[in-house]
Amino acid sequence: MATVQRGTEVLSVFRTLLRTRRKCFEGDMQMLVAVAAQIRAEFEEHKSVTDEAQLEQLLGKAREAVDFMQFNIVQAKLNERGNYEVKLEPEHAGASLEEPIPDKAPMSS
């Protein structure tokens, strides 16, 4: 019975991570694909773990990742003037902003 409950819990956290990534990176196909691949890779890597303490630690790490994405990731969107705008939601209150990382593609003149 405990194994079924643990499996349900793992699946729930996995789905929550995928849903959270969809919200955080909406419209950014490159990040949506990359983050989904990373989430799947992490779960695949640890699928044979049976030790309860290690499972709880891994689930805690996954829950922390959900919280991090929900409360610390804000997408800047390019507006019609060519500037990036950030719209903070109430869950981002108290977070600090970091400069966006510019694209590495060379600028044409």
N, C-alpha and C positions, 0 to 999 in steps of 0.2 A: 504494500500500500504506500509506504514512504517513497519508494522508487517512482511510482506513478505520479505522486504529488510533486516530487522533485523535477521530474520530466516536464510536467505542466508548468512549473515555475520557470524552468530554463527557457521553454518555448515562449512564455509570456514576456520575459525580459528581452529575448531576441526580437520579438515583434515590436516591443516598445522602442528598442533601439532603432529599428528600421522606420517606424512611424516618426520618431523624433528627428531622424536625419532628413526625412522628407520635408518636414516643416522648416528645419534650419536652413536647408540648402535648396529651397523651392526655386525652380527656374534655372538652376546651375547644374546642368546635366553632367558635366565632368566631375563635380564634387559628389553628386548623388551616386554615380557609378563607383567612384573611388571609395567612398565611405561604406557603401553596401558591401563591396568586395572585402574591405578590411574587417567589417563586422563578421561576415561569413567565415573569413580565414581564421579569426580568433576563436569562433565557436568550433570550427572544424578541428583546429589544433588541439582543443581540449575535450573533444567528444568522448574520449575513453576514460576520463577522470571519474573515479568512483569514490574516492576518499571524501567523506562528508565535510571535513574541515577545509579541504582544498576547494570543493565545490562552493561552499559558502563564501570563501575568499574571492573566487572568480565571479560569482553572482554579485558580490559587493562591488567589485571593480566595474562590472557592467552597469550597475545602478548608478555609480559615480559618473560614468560616461554619459548616461542619460541626463543626469543633473547638469553636468558640465555643458552639454549641448544646449539644453533648455535655457540656462541662465547666463551663459558666457559667449554664445555665438550670435552675432548680429550681422546680417548681410547688408552690405552697402550696394545700392542700386544706382546705375547710371541714369541721370535724368536728361530731359530734352536740351538742357544747356551744356551738356558734356561734363557735368560734375557728378560726383558720387554723393548720395544722400543716405543717411542712416535714420531709420525710424525705430526708436526704442519703445519697447512694450513694457508694461508694468513689471513683468518678471525680471527685467534687466536693471531695475532700480539699484543704484549703488555700484554697478559694474563700471570698470574703467574702459575707455575706448583705446584701441590701438590703431595705428595707421594701417590701411590696407596694403597688402603686398602687391606691388605693381607687377603686371605681366612681364615676362622675360623676353617677349618678342621685340625685335628691334623696331624703332619708330622710323617710318619713312618720312623724308622731308619734301 
